[in-house]
């Protein structure tokens, strides 16, 4: 696995052993960042279910202002932190070792106001179908305050798994399919 473009281009990343963490393929990341290109420079990027951090590191490499990685699995966290150290990244990143729901609840209640993100990416384990509804429901509901104006929320999922069109304030605006995977893009509906 490697970083595709930007300042960290061609640098390699490690991935956790086993099948419980499934890194986003190079090809799908390239498709994702072709869509995100006009939004990524200087953006605050939230990588939920971060795993190895491949998507967040790609965002940093392409000019994101800051990236927050959220991951709770110990093996994935070890690899994520190792990738961070190996790449020599010291600023503009935070690693939150907690569940996505705990992070979103805390972020929604942050005082005096929550941090805002221009891009939110989520990629729960494919077999954890309830995680999609839970995370998207929270982002479109009680945690919607974390979204900057015009924010984009992107969910990676199985090609044949249909996600909802609407989650609270979030409405799907685009879906891209590639191989066995798909990306669903959501924006805040007014």
C-alpha positions as CSV (number, residue, x, y, z in Angstrom):
1,X,0.0,0.0,0.0
2,X,1.3,3.4,-0.9
3,X,0.4,7.1,-0.9
4,X,-0.7,8.0,-4.4
5,X,0.0,11.7,-4.8
6,X,1.2,14.9,-3.1
7,X,4.1,15.6,-0.9
8,X,4.3,12.1,0.5
9,X,3.8,10.4,-2.9
10,X,5.1,6.8,-3.3
11,X,5.7,6.5,0.5
12,X,4.6,3.0,1.6
13,X,2.2,2.3,4.4
14,X,1.8,-0.8,6.6
15,X,-1.6,-2.4,7.1
16,X,-2.8,-4.5,10.0
17,X,-2.6,-8.3,9.7
18,X,-5.7,-10.3,9.1
19,X,-9.0,-9.5,7.5
20,X,-10.7,-7.4,10.2
21,X,-9.2,-4.2,8.8
22,X,-9.6,-3.8,5.1
23,X,-7.5,-0.9,3.7
24,X,-9.1,1.3,1.0
25,X,-7.5,0.2,-2.3
26,X,-5.1,2.5,-4.1
27,X,-7.5,2.6,-7.0
28,X,-10.5,3.6,-4.9
29,X,-8.4,6.2,-3.0
30,X,-7.4,7.7,-6.3
31,X,-11.0,7.9,-7.4
32,X,-12.0,9.4,-4.0
33,X,-9.3,12.1,-4.2
34,X,-10.1,13.0,-7.8
35,X,-13.6,13.9,-6.6
36,X,-12.2,15.7,-3.4
37,X,-9.5,17.6,-5.2
38,X,-11.2,21.0,-5.2
39,X,-12.0,20.7,-1.5
40,X,-8.9,19.2,0.0
41,X,-6.4,22.1,0.1
42,X,-6.3,23.4,3.7
43,X,-9.4,21.3,4.7
44,X,-10.0,19.8,8.1
45,X,-10.4,16.1,7.4
46,X,-12.0,13.5,9.7
47,X,-11.0,9.9,9.1
48,X,-13.5,7.6,11.0
49,X,-12.7,3.9,11.4
50,X,-9.2,5.0,10.2
51,X,-7.5,1.6,10.3
52,X,-4.0,2.0,8.9
53,X,-4.7,5.7,8.2
54,X,-4.2,5.4,4.4
55,X,-7.1,7.7,3.5
56,X,-6.1,10.4,6.1
57,X,-2.4,10.2,5.1
58,X,-3.5,10.7,1.4
59,X,-5.5,13.7,2.5
60,X,-2.4,15.2,4.3
61,X,-0.2,14.4,1.3
62,X,-2.6,16.3,-0.9
63,X,-2.8,19.4,1.2
64,X,-5.3,18.9,4.0
65,X,-4.7,21.4,6.8
66,X,-5.3,18.9,9.5
67,X,-6.5,15.3,9.9
68,X,-8.1,13.6,12.9
69,X,-7.9,9.8,12.9
70,X,-10.5,7.9,14.9
71,X,-9.8,4.2,15.5
72,X,-10.4,1.9,18.5
73,X,-8.9,-1.5,17.5
74,X,-5.5,-1.9,19.2
75,X,-3.8,-3.7,16.2
76,X,-5.0,-1.0,13.8
77,X,-3.9,1.8,16.2
78,X,-0.4,0.3,16.5
79,X,-0.1,0.2,12.7
80,X,-1.6,3.8,12.3
81,X,0.9,5.2,14.9
82,X,3.7,3.3,13.2
83,X,2.8,4.8,9.8
84,X,2.6,8.2,11.4
85,X,6.1,7.8,12.8
86,X,7.6,6.3,9.7
87,X,6.3,9.2,7.6
88,X,7.8,11.7,10.0
89,X,4.5,13.6,10.4
90,X,4.6,15.8,13.5
91,X,2.0,18.4,13.0
92,X,-1.6,18.7,11.7
93,X,-2.7,15.3,13.0
94,X,-4.5,13.8,16.0
95,X,-5.2,10.2,16.7
96,X,-8.2,9.5,18.8
97,X,-8.2,6.0,20.3
98,X,-11.9,5.5,20.9
99,X,-15.1,4.3,19.2
100,X,-16.6,6.5,16.5
101,X,-19.8,6.9,18.4
102,X,-17.9,8.0,21.6
103,X,-15.9,10.5,19.5
104,X,-19.0,11.9,17.8
105,X,-20.9,12.3,21.1
106,X,-17.9,14.1,22.7
107,X,-17.3,16.2,19.6
108,X,-20.9,17.3,19.5
109,X,-20.8,18.4,23.1
110,X,-17.4,20.2,22.8
111,X,-17.3,23.5,24.5
112,X,-17.4,26.4,23.6
113,X,-18.1,24.9,20.2
114,X,-17.2,21.7,18.3
115,X,-14.3,21.5,15.8
116,X,-15.5,21.7,12.2
117,X,-14.6,19.4,9.4
118,X,-14.9,20.1,5.6
119,X,-14.5,16.4,4.7
120,X,-15.6,13.4,6.8
121,X,-14.6,9.9,5.5
122,X,-16.0,6.8,7.1
123,X,-15.1,3.2,6.3
124,X,-16.5,0.8,9.0
125,X,-15.8,-2.9,8.6
126,X,-18.1,-4.1,5.8
127,X,-19.6,-6.7,8.2
128,X,-20.6,-4.1,10.7
129,X,-23.6,-2.8,8.7
130,X,-25.2,-1.1,11.8
131,X,-22.1,1.1,12.0
132,X,-23.0,2.9,8.8
133,X,-26.5,3.8,10.0
134,X,-25.2,4.7,13.5
135,X,-22.3,6.9,12.3
136,X,-24.2,8.6,9.4
137,X,-27.2,9.1,11.7
138,X,-25.1,10.8,14.3
139,X,-23.3,13.0,11.8
140,X,-26.7,13.9,10.2
141,X,-28.2,14.5,13.6
142,X,-26.8,15.2,17.1
143,X,-23.2,15.6,15.8
144,X,-24.1,17.7,12.7
145,X,-22.4,20.7,14.4
146,X,-19.0,19.2,13.5
147,X,-19.7,19.8,9.8
148,X,-18.3,23.0,8.3
149,X,-20.5,24.9,5.9
150,X,-20.6,23.0,2.6
151,X,-19.0,19.9,4.2
152,X,-18.9,16.6,2.4
153,X,-19.4,13.2,4.1
154,X,-18.2,10.1,2.2
155,X,-18.9,6.5,3.1
156,X,-17.0,3.6,1.6
157,X,-19.1,0.4,1.5
158,X,-19.8,-2.8,-0.4
159,X,-21.0,-2.2,-3.9
160,X,-24.1,-4.3,-3.3
161,X,-24.9,-2.8,0.1
162,X,-27.4,0.0,-0.3
163,X,-27.0,2.9,2.2
164,X,-29.9,5.2,2.9
165,X,-30.5,8.3,0.8
166,X,-31.1,10.5,3.9
167,X,-29.6,10.4,7.4
168,X,-31.1,13.3,9.4
169,X,-29.7,16.4,7.7
170,X,-27.5,14.4,5.3
171,X,-28.6,13.7,1.8
172,X,-26.8,11.5,-0.7
173,X,-25.7,13.5,-3.7
174,X,-23.6,11.0,-5.5
175,X,-22.6,7.3,-5.6
176,X,-19.6,5.9,-7.3
177,X,-19.0,2.1,-7.8
178,X,-15.6,0.5,-8.4
179,X,-15.0,-3.2,-8.3
180,X,-16.6,-4.6,-5.1
181,X,-16.6,-1.3,-3.4
182,X,-18.7,1.9,-3.6
183,X,-18.5,5.5,-2.3
184,X,-21.6,7.3,-1.2
185,X,-21.3,11.1,-1.0
186,X,-23.5,13.1,1.4
187,X,-24.0,16.8,1.9
188,X,-26.1,18.7,4.5
189,X,-29.6,19.2,3.1
190,X,-31.0,22.6,3.9
